[in-house]
Amino acid sequence: MYEGIDKLKSLYDRAGKTFSGGPSAAKDVPRRTARPDPVRHPSVGSGDPKYPRTGDSRAKGRGNSSDSFFDRVTQGLRDDLENERDRRLQLEDTVSKHRAEFAFAQLENERALTSLRDDLRVARGYIDRSRAGRAALQTLVDIHHQEHKALCEMLERKGVLHWKKQRTDGTA
């Protein structure tokens, strides 16, 4: 279960968001049970205080107090188990919600990427056509320049066109 939390944290880190492991709203707070805090019974003899000897307690006249202790511990464990189940269900709901949000965001990103690719393809087409048009215009300019030069030479040879020669003395 903690691997899932670690994966969520890494996804949040990659997205540049913060992940708090706590509940996101008041309704998500784990509910408290009415069970009392565990009572530590003094151990009888030199045994471990966490695990009192039940046989000795009955023998010393405590009656069924060990049974009620076990009932309280059992009930506490049941409550803990129920809280853990609730927490697991909340985590599963959160994970499925985030998966759905991630899937929608990923779909939106793919659509945006496709749109950008289409726009890029169109722009490249315009660029290619403008380059081809520029090359064609340059070719036409070169052809017209050659024709103009040839016509001017022909008209000059026939004496129709007289070029004004500039004077070196500065007068027109």
N, CA and C atoms as an extended XYZ file, in Angstrom:
516
Properties=species:S:1:pos:R:3:atomname:S:1:resname:S:1:resid:I:1 pbc="F F F"
N         0.822       -1.181        0.000 N   MET     1
C         0.000        0.000        0.000 CA  MET     1
C         0.872        1.252        0.000 C   MET     1
N         1.993        1.215        0.720 N   TYR     2
C         2.862        2.378        0.790 CA  TYR     2
C         3.571        2.626       -0.532 C   TYR     2
N         3.715        1.564       -1.369 N   GLU     3
C         4.290        1.768       -2.693 CA  GLU     3
C         3.388        2.675       -3.516 C   GLU     3
N         2.085        2.479       -3.372 N   GLY     4
C         1.128        3.322       -4.086 CA  GLY     4
C         1.250        4.772       -3.680 C   GLY     4
N         1.452        5.005       -2.397 N   ILE     5
C         1.614        6.372       -1.911 CA  ILE     5
C         2.901        6.967       -2.467 C   ILE     5
N         3.967        6.167       -2.481 N   ASP     6
C         5.237        6.647       -3.031 CA  ASP     6
C         5.103        6.975       -4.515 C   ASP     6
N         4.358        6.133       -5.249 N   LYS     7
C         4.152        6.400       -6.673 CA  LYS     7
C         3.371        7.694       -6.864 C   LYS     7
N         2.332        7.891       -6.043 N   LEU     8
C         1.563        9.128       -6.123 CA  LEU     8
C         2.442       10.339       -5.825 C   LEU     8
N         3.297       10.204       -4.811 N   LYS     9
C         4.191       11.316       -4.477 CA  LYS     9
C         5.105       11.636       -5.645 C   LYS     9
N         5.639       10.593       -6.306 N   SER    10
C         6.538       10.843       -7.429 CA  SER    10
C         5.787       11.484       -8.596 C   SER    10
N         4.524       11.070       -8.832 N   LEU    11
C         3.730       11.695       -9.888 CA  LEU    11
C         3.477       13.167       -9.574 C   LEU    11
N         3.158       13.447       -8.303 N   TYR    12
C         2.946       14.835       -7.905 CA  TYR    12
C         4.223       15.639       -8.075 C   TYR    12
N         5.380       15.045       -7.698 N   ASP    13
C         6.652       15.753       -7.819 CA  ASP    13
C         6.948       16.080       -9.274 C   ASP    13
N         6.685       15.122      -10.177 N   ARG    14
C         6.924       15.359      -11.599 CA  ARG    14
C         6.023       16.462      -12.135 C   ARG    14
N         4.803       16.541      -11.597 N   ALA    15
C         3.861       17.559      -12.055 CA  ALA    15
C         4.107       18.901      -11.387 C   ALA    15
N         5.014       18.943      -10.414 N   GLY    16
C         5.322       20.187       -9.735 CA  GLY    16
C         4.320       20.550       -8.660 C   GLY    16
N         3.556       19.578       -8.198 N   LYS    17
C         2.565       19.819       -7.154 CA  LYS    17
C         3.035       19.169       -5.867 C   LYS    17
N         2.405       19.564       -4.771 N   THR    18
C         2.762       18.972       -3.489 CA  THR    18
C         1.730       17.929       -3.111 C   THR    18
N         2.198       16.911       -2.460 N   PHE    19
C         1.328       15.821       -2.041 CA  PHE    19
C         1.378       15.745       -0.531 C   PHE    19
N         0.202       15.880        0.089 N   SER    20
C         0.162       15.692        1.537 CA  SER    20
C        -0.461       14.337        1.794 C   SER    20
N         0.152       13.590        2.630 N   GLY    21
C        -0.341       12.254        2.909 CA  GLY    21
C        -1.591       12.260        3.756 C   GLY    21
N        -1.966       13.409        4.292 N   GLY    22
C        -3.121       13.500        5.174 CA  GLY    22
C        -4.422       13.586        4.410 C   GLY    22
N        -5.537       13.597        5.137 N   PRO    23
C        -6.840       13.690        4.489 CA  PRO    23
C        -7.021       15.066        3.853 C   PRO    23
N        -7.797       15.110        2.764 N   SER    24
C        -7.967       16.352        2.038 CA  SER    24
C        -9.161       17.154        2.527 C   SER    24
N       -10.049       16.548        3.252 N   ALA    25
C       -11.215       17.272        3.754 CA  ALA    25
C       -11.600       16.692        5.105 C   ALA    25
N       -12.507       17.398        5.786 N   ALA    26
C       -12.898       16.951        7.121 CA  ALA    26
C       -13.578       15.587        7.068 C   ALA    26
N       -14.287       15.303        5.993 N   LYS    27
C       -14.961       14.005        5.904 CA  LYS    27
C       -13.975       12.859        5.729 C   LYS    27
N       -12.754       13.171        5.283 N   ASP    28
C       -11.755       12.130        5.074 CA  ASP    28
C       -10.985       11.777        6.339 C   ASP    28
N       -11.225       12.505        7.424 N   VAL    29
C       -10.493       12.247        8.657 CA  VAL    29
C       -10.934       10.894        9.197 C   VAL    29
N        -9.993       10.044        9.564 N   PRO    30
C       -10.397        8.746       10.097 CA  PRO    30
C       -11.233        8.939       11.355 C   PRO    30
N       -12.277        8.168       11.433 N   ARG    31
C       -13.166        8.350       12.579 CA  ARG    31
C       -12.543        7.738       13.816 C   ARG    31
N       -12.838        8.356       14.930 N   ARG    32
C       -12.331        7.878       16.210 CA  ARG    32
C       -13.341        6.901       16.791 C   ARG    32
N       -12.841        5.909       17.428 N   THR    33
C       -13.731        4.940       18.059 CA  THR    33
C       -13.894        5.303       19.522 C   THR    33
N       -14.884        4.729       20.111 N   ALA    34
C       -15.154        5.001       21.517 CA  ALA    34
C       -14.350        4.099       22.425 C   ALA    34
N       -13.415        3.384       21.879 N   ARG    35
C       -12.674        2.450       22.720 CA  ARG    35
C       -11.689        3.216       23.595 C   ARG    35
N       -11.514        2.788       24.779 N   PRO    36
C       -10.557        3.458       25.664 CA  PRO    36
C        -9.131        3.103       25.259 C   PRO    36
N        -8.200        3.926       25.736 N   ASP    37
C        -6.805        3.616       25.486 CA  ASP    37
C        -6.473        2.275       26.117 C   ASP    37
N        -5.582        1.518       25.503 N   PRO    38
C        -5.262        0.209       26.073 CA  PRO    38
C        -4.715        0.359       27.495 C   PRO    38
N        -5.239       -0.472       28.340 N   VAL    39
C        -4.832       -0.447       29.744 CA  VAL    39
C        -3.731       -1.466       29.929 C   VAL    39
N        -2.667       -1.033       30.556 N   ARG    40
C        -1.575       -1.966       30.842 CA  ARG    40
C        -1.801       -2.542       32.223 C   ARG    40
N        -1.899       -3.823       32.231 N   HIS    41
C        -2.038       -4.510       33.508 CA  HIS    41
C        -0.655       -4.821       34.047 C   HIS    41
N        -0.487       -4.640       35.309 N   PRO    42
C         0.826       -4.995       35.859 CA  PRO    42
C         1.075       -6.476       35.671 C   PRO    42
N         2.270       -6.770       35.300 N   SER    43
C         2.578       -8.178       35.073 CA  SER    43
C         2.728       -8.883       36.407 C   SER    43
N         2.365      -10.088       36.374 N   VAL    44
C         2.505      -10.920       37.562 CA  VAL    44
C         3.811      -11.669       37.417 C   VAL    44
N         4.652      -11.535       38.343 N   GLY    45
C         5.943      -12.215       38.266 CA  GLY    45
C         6.902      -11.392       37.436 C   GLY    45
N         7.805      -12.072       36.776 N   SER    46
C         8.835      -11.376       36.008 CA  SER    46
C         8.542      -11.391       34.508 C   SER    46
N         7.306      -11.586       34.108 N   GLY    47
C         6.957      -11.651       32.681 CA  GLY    47
C         6.982      -10.282       32.023 C   GLY    47
N         6.819      -10.286       30.747 N   ASP    48
C         6.799       -9.051       29.965 CA  ASP    48
C         5.525       -8.280       30.287 C   ASP    48
N         5.612       -6.951       30.534 N   PRO    49
C         4.415       -6.193       30.881 CA  PRO    49
C         3.400       -6.128       29.747 C   PRO    49
N         3.828       -6.333       28.517 N   LYS    50
C         2.882       -6.314       27.402 CA  LYS    50
C         2.001       -7.558       27.384 C   LYS    50
N         2.514       -8.629       27.908 N   TYR    51
C         1.795       -9.905       27.860 CA  TYR    51
C         1.659      -10.457       29.273 C   TYR    51
N         0.644      -10.017       29.986 N   PRO    52
C         0.484      -10.540       31.350 CA  PRO    52
C         0.113      -12.014       31.316 C   PRO    52
N         0.510      -12.671       32.356 N   ARG    53
C         0.177      -14.094       32.427 CA  ARG    53
C        -1.266      -14.223       32.866 C   ARG    53
N        -2.063      -14.853       32.018 N   THR    54
C        -3.493      -14.934       32.319 CA  THR    54
C        -3.794      -16.027       33.322 C   THR    54
N        -3.048      -17.047       33.313 N   GLY    55
C        -3.312      -18.156       34.236 CA  GLY    55
C        -3.158      -17.717       35.680 C   GLY    55
N        -2.144      -16.913       35.957 N   ASP    56
C        -1.917      -16.458       37.319 CA  ASP    56
C        -2.992      -15.485       37.759 C   ASP    56
N        -3.487      -14.667       36.836 N   SER    57
C        -4.483      -13.679       37.227 CA  SER    57
C        -5.779      -14.363       37.630 C   SER    57
N        -6.126      -15.428       36.995 N   ARG    58
C        -7.338      -16.151       37.378 CA  ARG    58
C        -7.125      -16.864       38.706 C   ARG    58
N        -5.939      -17.311       38.850 N   ALA    59
C        -5.667      -18.055       40.075 CA  ALA    59
C        -5.672      -17.145       41.287 C   ALA    59
N        -5.393      -15.880       41.135 N   LYS    60
C        -5.318      -14.965       42.264 CA  LYS    60
C        -6.652      -14.303       42.547 C   LYS    60
N        -7.702      -14.732       41.927 N   GLY    61
C        -9.015      -14.233       42.266 CA  GLY    61
C        -9.471      -13.040       41.444 C   GLY    61
N        -8.843      -12.780       40.360 N   ARG    62
C        -9.289      -11.664       39.525 CA  ARG    62
C       -10.573      -12.006       38.778 C   ARG    62
N       -10.911      -13.188       38.726 N   GLY    63
C       -12.146      -13.586       38.056 CA  GLY    63
C       -11.973      -13.540       36.555 C   GLY    63
N       -12.909      -12.896       35.875 N   ASN    64
C       -12.902      -12.832       34.414 CA  ASN    64
C       -12.315      -11.525       33.888 C   ASN    64
N       -11.489      -10.864       34.658 N   SER    65
C       -10.914       -9.598       34.196 CA  SER    65
C       -10.026       -9.810       32.980 C   SER    65
N        -9.363      -10.954       32.894 N   SER    66
C        -8.533      -11.216       31.718 CA  SER    66
C        -9.406      -11.396       30.489 C   SER    66
N       -10.598      -11.984       30.684 N   ASP    67
C       -11.510      -12.122       29.547 CA  ASP    67
C       -11.950      -10.751       29.044 C   ASP    67
N       -12.263       -9.851       29.965 N   SER    68
C       -12.679       -8.513       29.535 CA  SER    68
C       -11.500       -7.771       28.902 C   SER    68
N       -10.298       -8.000       29.401 N   PHE    69
C        -9.112       -7.401       28.800 CA  PHE    69
C        -8.951       -7.889       27.364 C   PHE    69
N        -9.092       -9.183       27.159 N   PHE    70
C        -8.977       -9.735       25.811 CA  PHE    70
C       -10.104       -9.231       24.926 C   PHE    70
N       -11.290       -9.077       25.512 N   ASP    71
C       -12.398       -8.535       24.731 CA  ASP    71
C       -12.101       -7.104       24.293 C   ASP    71
N       -11.536       -6.306       25.214 N   ARG    72
C       -11.193       -4.922       24.871 CA  ARG    72
C       -10.098       -4.894       23.800 C   ARG    72
N        -9.099       -5.735       23.959 N   VAL    73
C        -8.020       -5.784       22.969 CA  VAL    73
C        -8.566       -6.237       21.623 C   VAL    73
N        -9.425       -7.258       21.644 N   THR    74
C       -10.021       -7.760       20.404 CA  THR    74
C       -10.859       -6.674       19.745 C   THR    74
N       -11.667       -5.980       20.551 N   GLN    75
C       -12.488       -4.901       20.001 CA  GLN    75
C       -11.604       -3.782       19.441 C   GLN    75
N       -10.537       -3.477       20.143 N   GLY    76
C        -9.603       -2.463       19.650 CA  GLY    76
C        -8.986       -2.867       18.324 C   GLY    76
N        -8.623       -4.135       18.219 N   LEU    77
C        -8.056       -4.623       16.963 CA  LEU    77
C        -9.086       -4.578       15.837 C   LEU    77
N       -10.341       -4.919       16.183 N   ARG    78
C       -11.404       -4.835       15.172 CA  ARG    78
C       -11.588       -3.392       14.708 C   ARG    78
N       -11.581       -2.463       15.662 N   ASP    79
C       -11.721       -1.048       15.304 CA  ASP    79
C       -10.547       -0.589       14.438 C   ASP    79
N        -9.346       -1.012       14.820 N   ASP    80
C        -8.172       -0.661       14.023 CA  ASP    80
C        -8.279       -1.225       12.610 C   ASP    80
N        -8.746       -2.466       12.520 N   LEU    81
C        -8.915       -3.099       11.217 CA  LEU    81
C        -9.947       -2.341       10.384 C   LEU    81
N       -11.045       -1.952       11.015 N   GLU    82
C       -12.076       -1.199       10.302 CA  GLU    82
C       -11.529        0.158        9.839 C   GLU    82
N       -10.771        0.818       10.706 N   ASN    83
C       -10.170        2.101       10.318 CA  ASN    83
C        -9.200        1.921        9.156 C   ASN    83
N        -8.417        0.849        9.198 N   GLU    84
C        -7.481        0.589        8.101 CA  GLU    84
C        -8.223        0.281        6.803 C   GLU    84
N        -9.333       -0.451        6.904 N   ARG    85
C       -10.140       -0.720        5.709 CA  ARG    85
C       -10.688        0.582        5.135 C   ARG    85
N       -11.224        1.437        6.026 N   ASP    86
C       -11.740        2.731        5.572 CA  ASP    86
C       -10.633        3.548        4.912 C   ASP    86
N        -9.480        3.544        5.535 N   ARG    87
C        -8.348        4.305        4.990 CA  ARG    87
C        -7.928        3.742        3.631 C   ARG    87
N        -7.891        2.417        3.518 N   ARG    88
C        -7.535        1.789        2.245 CA  ARG    88
C        -8.558        2.153        1.169 C   ARG    88
N        -9.848        2.122        1.520 N   LEU    89
C       -10.881        2.482        0.549 CA  LEU    89
C       -10.750        3.949        0.131 C   LEU    89
N       -10.451        4.815        1.089 N   GLN    90
C       -10.251        6.226        0.758 CA  GLN    90
C        -9.056        6.395       -0.175 C   GLN    90
N        -7.985        5.667        0.117 N   LEU    91
C        -6.804        5.747       -0.747 CA  LEU    91
C        -7.108        5.213       -2.147 C   LEU    91
N        -7.856        4.121       -2.219 N   GLU    92
C        -8.222        3.573       -3.525 CA  GLU    92
C        -9.095        4.561       -4.294 C   GLU    92
N       -10.042        5.210       -3.593 N   ASP    93
C       -10.874        6.220       -4.248 CA  ASP    93
C       -10.025        7.379       -4.752 C   ASP    93
N        -9.097        7.807       -3.919 N   THR    94
C        -8.220        8.916       -4.309 CA  THR    94
C        -7.369        8.527       -5.511 C   THR    94
N        -6.822        7.328       -5.474 N   VAL    95
C        -5.983        6.867       -6.589 CA  VAL    95
C        -6.805        6.764       -7.866 C   VAL    95
N        -8.015        6.208       -7.789 N   SER    96
C        -8.830        6.084       -8.998 CA  SER    96
C        -9.233        7.464       -9.516 C   SER    96
N        -9.515        8.400       -8.606 N   LYS    97
C        -9.845        9.765       -9.021 CA  LYS    97
C        -8.649       10.398       -9.730 C   LYS    97
N        -7.467       10.228       -9.141 N   HIS    98
C        -6.268       10.809       -9.750 CA  HIS    98
C        -5.934       10.116      -11.067 C   HIS    98
N        -6.198        8.829      -11.162 N   ARG    99
C        -5.971        8.132      -12.432 CA  ARG    99
C        -6.877        8.694      -13.511 C   ARG    99
N        -8.146        8.908      -13.149 N   ALA   100
C        -9.086        9.461      -14.122 CA  ALA   100
C        -8.659       10.870      -14.535 C   ALA   100
N        -8.286       11.693      -13.566 N   GLU   101
C        -7.824       13.048      -13.887 CA  GLU   101
C        -6.578       12.996      -14.761 C   GLU   101
N        -5.673       12.083      -14.443 N   PHE   102
C        -4.452       11.945      -15.226 CA  PHE   102
C        -4.783       11.504      -16.650 C   PHE   102
N        -5.716       10.560      -16.784 N   ALA   103
C        -6.092       10.082      -18.116 CA  ALA   103
C        -6.707       11.213      -18.937 C   ALA   103
N        -7.586       12.006      -18.312 N   PHE   104
C        -8.179       13.131      -19.035 CA  PHE   104
C        -7.123       14.168      -19.410 C   PHE   104
N        -6.216       14.452      -18.501 N   ALA   105
C        -5.154       15.419      -18.791 CA  ALA   105
C        -4.257       14.901      -19.910 C   ALA   105
N        -3.966       13.610      -19.873 N   GLN   106
C        -3.127       13.018      -20.916 CA  GLN   106
C        -3.839       13.082      -22.270 C   GLN   106
N        -5.142       12.805      -22.278 N   LEU   107
C        -5.913       12.890      -23.516 CA  LEU   107
C        -5.925       14.324      -24.041 C   LEU   107
N        -6.109       15.275      -23.146 N   GLU   108
C        -6.096       16.686      -23.544 CA  GLU   108
C        -4.727       17.078      -24.104 C   GLU   108
N        -3.670       16.608      -23.474 N   ASN   109
C        -2.319       16.902      -23.966 CA  ASN   109
C        -2.080       16.288      -25.337 C   ASN   109
N        -2.578       15.069      -25.540 N   GLU   110
C        -2.413       14.420      -26.841 CA  GLU   110
C        -3.165       15.189      -27.928 C   GLU   110
N        -4.375       15.665      -27.588 N   ARG   111
C        -5.137       16.455      -28.563 CA  ARG   111
C        -4.409       17.756      -28.889 C   ARG   111
N        -3.892       18.411      -27.863 N   ALA   112
C        -3.157       19.655      -28.087 CA  ALA   112
C        -1.909       19.395      -28.924 C   ALA   112
N        -1.224       18.298      -28.642 N   LEU   113
C        -0.023       17.950      -29.399 CA  LEU   113
C        -0.368       17.668      -30.858 C   LEU   113
N        -1.466       16.955      -31.086 N   THR   114
C        -1.901       16.671      -32.452 CA  THR   114
C        -2.230       17.970      -33.183 C   THR   114
N        -2.919       18.867      -32.496 N   SER   115
C        -3.257       20.157      -33.098 CA  SER   115
C        -1.996       20.949      -33.436 C   SER   115
N        -1.035       20.955      -32.522 N   LEU   116
C         0.220       21.664      -32.785 CA  LEU   116
C         0.984       21.037      -33.950 C   LEU   116
N         0.964       19.724      -34.033 N   ARG   117
C         1.639       19.055      -35.155 CA  ARG   117
C         0.978       19.425      -36.479 C   ARG   117
N        -0.374       19.465      -36.477 N   ASP   118
C        -1.085       19.862      -37.693 CA  ASP   118
C        -0.738       21.299      -38.085 C   ASP   118
N        -0.723       22.193      -37.099 N   ASP   119
C        -0.364       23.588      -37.372 CA  ASP   119
C         1.060       23.688      -37.909 C   ASP   119
N         1.967       22.912      -37.349 N   LEU   120
C         3.354       22.918      -37.809 CA  LEU   120
C         3.450       22.421      -39.248 C   LEU   120
N         2.682       21.365      -39.567 N   ARG   121
C         2.689       20.833      -40.924 CA  ARG   121
C         2.178       21.888      -41.913 C   ARG   121
N         1.110       22.593      -41.548 N   VAL   122
C         0.568       23.643      -42.416 CA  VAL   122
C         1.588       24.769      -42.584 C   VAL   122
N         2.216       25.183      -41.486 N   ALA   123
C         3.207       26.259      -41.554 CA  ALA   123
C         4.392       25.856      -42.423 C   ALA   123
N         4.838       24.616      -42.295 N   ARG   124
C         5.947       24.150      -43.138 CA  ARG   124
C         5.551       24.152      -44.614 C   ARG   124
N         4.285       23.806      -44.889 N   GLY   125
C         3.794       23.861      -46.271 CA  GLY   125
C         3.828       25.278      -46.810 C   GLY   125
N         3.375       26.243      -45.987 N   TYR   126
C         3.439       27.650      -46.402 CA  TYR   126
C         4.876       28.089      -46.657 C   TYR   126
N         5.768       27.685      -45.779 N   ILE   127
C         7.180       28.057      -45.933 CA  ILE   127
C         7.747       27.464      -47.219 C   ILE   127
N         7.445       26.189      -47.468 N   ASP   128
C         7.952       25.550      -48.689 CA  ASP   128
C         7.400       26.244      -49.937 C   ASP   128
N         6.096       26.567      -49.916 N   ARG   129
C         5.500       27.244      -51.072 CA  ARG   129
C         6.086       28.643      -51.253 C   ARG   129
N         6.332       29.341      -50.160 N   SER   130
C         6.906       30.688      -50.291 CA  SER   130
C         8.344       30.612      -50.796 C   SER   130
N         9.082       29.586      -50.368 N   ARG   131
C        10.445       29.417      -50.887 CA  ARG   131
C        10.419       29.125      -52.384 C   ARG   131
N         9.486       28.252      -52.782 N   ALA   132
C         9.371       27.927      -54.206 CA  ALA   132
C         8.942       29.168      -54.987 C   ALA   132
N         8.017       29.937      -54.439 N   GLY   133
C         7.575       31.168      -55.102 CA  GLY   133
C         8.696       32.185      -55.196 C   GLY   133
N         9.483       32.294      -54.139 N   ARG   134
C        10.622       33.223      -54.147 CA  ARG   134
C        11.630       32.808      -55.210 C   ARG   134
N        11.897       31.519      -55.304 N   ALA   135
C        12.844       31.028      -56.315 CA  ALA   135
C        12.304       31.299      -57.721 C   ALA   135
N        10.994       31.096      -57.912 N   ALA   136
C        10.400       31.356      -59.227 CA  ALA   136
C        10.474       32.845      -59.559 C   ALA   136
N        10.201       33.702      -58.581 N   LEU   137
C        10.294       35.143      -58.805 CA  LEU   137
C        11.723       35.561      -59.116 C   LEU   137
N        12.672       34.989      -58.416 N   GLN   138
C        14.077       35.313      -58.681 CA  GLN   138
C        14.459       34.902      -60.094 C   GLN   138
N        13.968       33.759      -60.537 N   THR   139
C        14.231       33.303      -61.905 CA  THR   139
C        13.628       34.286      -62.906 C   THR   139
N        12.383       34.735      -62.670 N   LEU   140
C        11.740       35.706      -63.560 CA  LEU   140
C        12.506       37.029      -63.583 C   LEU   140
N        12.967       37.465      -62.420 N   VAL   141
C        13.743       38.709      -62.358 CA  VAL   141
C        15.016       38.569      -63.185 C   VAL   141
N        15.682       37.443      -63.052 N   ASP   142
C        16.914       37.225      -63.822 CA  ASP   142
C        16.624       37.214      -65.323 C   ASP   142
N        15.531       36.556      -65.727 N   ILE   143
C        15.165       36.488      -67.150 CA  ILE   143
C        14.845       37.888      -67.671 C   ILE   143
N        14.042       38.649      -66.915 N   HIS   144
C        13.685       40.003      -67.352 CA  HIS   144
C        14.919       40.903      -67.429 C   HIS   144
N        15.825       40.743      -66.518 N   HIS   145
C        17.053       41.541      -66.547 CA  HIS   145
C        17.867       41.224      -67.799 C   HIS   145
N        17.979       39.933      -68.130 N   GLN   146
C        18.722       39.553      -69.334 CA  GLN   146
C        18.028       40.082      -70.590 C   GLN   146
N        16.673       39.977      -70.634 N   GLU   147
C        15.932       40.478      -71.791 CA  GLU   147
C        16.087       41.998      -71.909 C   GLU   147
N        16.005       42.692      -70.799 N   HIS   148
C        16.160       44.144      -70.798 CA  HIS   148
C        17.542       44.531      -71.318 C   HIS   148
N        18.534       43.838      -70.845 N   LYS   149
C        19.908       44.115      -71.271 CA  LYS   149
C        20.062       43.863      -72.773 C   LYS   149
N        19.488       42.750      -73.255 N   ALA   150
C        19.581       42.417      -74.686 CA  ALA   150
C        18.845       43.457      -75.527 C   ALA   150
N        17.657       43.901      -75.103 N   LEU   151
C        16.900       44.904      -75.845 CA  LEU   151
C        17.643       46.240      -75.886 C   LEU   151
N        18.217       46.603      -74.759 N   CYS   152
C        18.972       47.858      -74.715 CA  CYS   152
C        20.167       47.810      -75.662 C   CYS   152
N        20.859       46.712      -75.703 N   GLU   153
C        22.003       46.573      -76.606 CA  GLU   153
C        21.552       46.643      -78.062 C   GLU   153
N        20.413       45.994      -78.361 N   MET   154
C        19.902       45.987      -79.725 CA  MET   154
C        19.482       47.402      -80.147 C   MET   154
N        18.783       48.100      -79.291 N   LEU   155
C        18.337       49.452      -79.614 CA  LEU   155
C        19.524       50.407      -79.736 C   LEU   155
N        20.534       50.203      -78.954 N   GLU   156
C        21.719       51.044      -79.029 CA  GLU   156
C        22.461       50.808      -80.338 C   GLU   156
N        22.534       49.552      -80.774 N   ARG   157
C        23.215       49.237      -82.038 CA  ARG   157
C        22.470       49.843      -83.226 C   ARG   157
N        21.156       49.893      -83.169 N   LYS   158
C        20.371       50.419      -84.285 CA  LYS   158
C        20.309       51.944      -84.230 C   LYS   158
N        20.798       52.508      -83.192 N   GLY   159
C        20.837       53.958      -83.092 CA  GLY   159
C        19.556       54.555      -82.568 C   GLY   159
N        18.642       53.775      -82.107 N   VAL   160
C        17.374       54.281      -81.587 CA  VAL   160
C        17.567       54.824      -80.181 C   VAL   160
N        18.373       54.218      -79.460 N   LEU   161
C        18.569       54.584      -78.058 CA  LEU   161
C        19.943       55.191      -77.908 C   LEU   161
N        19.981       56.428      -77.399 N   HIS   162
C        21.252       57.079      -77.161 CA  HIS   162
C        21.389       57.247      -75.662 C   HIS   162
N        22.390       56.697      -75.190 N   TRP   163
C        22.642       56.837      -73.753 CA  TRP   163
C        23.281       58.179      -73.511 C   TRP   163
N        22.803       58.851      -72.511 N   LYS   164
C        23.438       60.098      -72.148 CA  LYS   164
C        24.721       59.754      -71.450 C   LYS   164
N        25.761       60.319      -71.931 N   LYS   165
C        27.034       60.074      -71.297 CA  LYS   165
C        27.297       61.226      -70.356 C   LYS   165
N        27.690       60.910      -69.207 N   GLN   166
C        27.951       61.944      -68.221 CA  GLN   166
C        29.226       62.678      -68.569 C   GLN   166
N        29.163       63.962      -68.381 N   ARG   167
C        30.344       64.762      -68.634 CA  ARG   167
C        31.238       64.734      -67.419 C   ARG   167
N        32.464       64.877      -67.705 N   THR   168
C        33.423       64.862      -66.614 CA  THR   168
C        33.591       66.227      -65.976 C   THR   168
N        33.064       67.286      -66.623 N   ASP   169
C        33.223       68.618      -66.064 CA  ASP   169
C        32.136       68.971      -65.058 C   ASP   169
N        31.139       68.111      -64.861 N   GLY   170
C        30.119       68.312      -63.845 CA  GLY   170
C        28.883       69.009      -64.343 C   GLY   170
N        28.769       69.357      -65.637 N   THR   171
C        27.568       69.992      -66.175 CA  THR   171
C        26.729       68.944      -66.865 C   THR   171
N        25.450       69.188      -66.915 N   ALA   172
C        24.549       68.209      -67.516 CA  ALA   172
C        24.415       68.378      -68.988 C   ALA   172
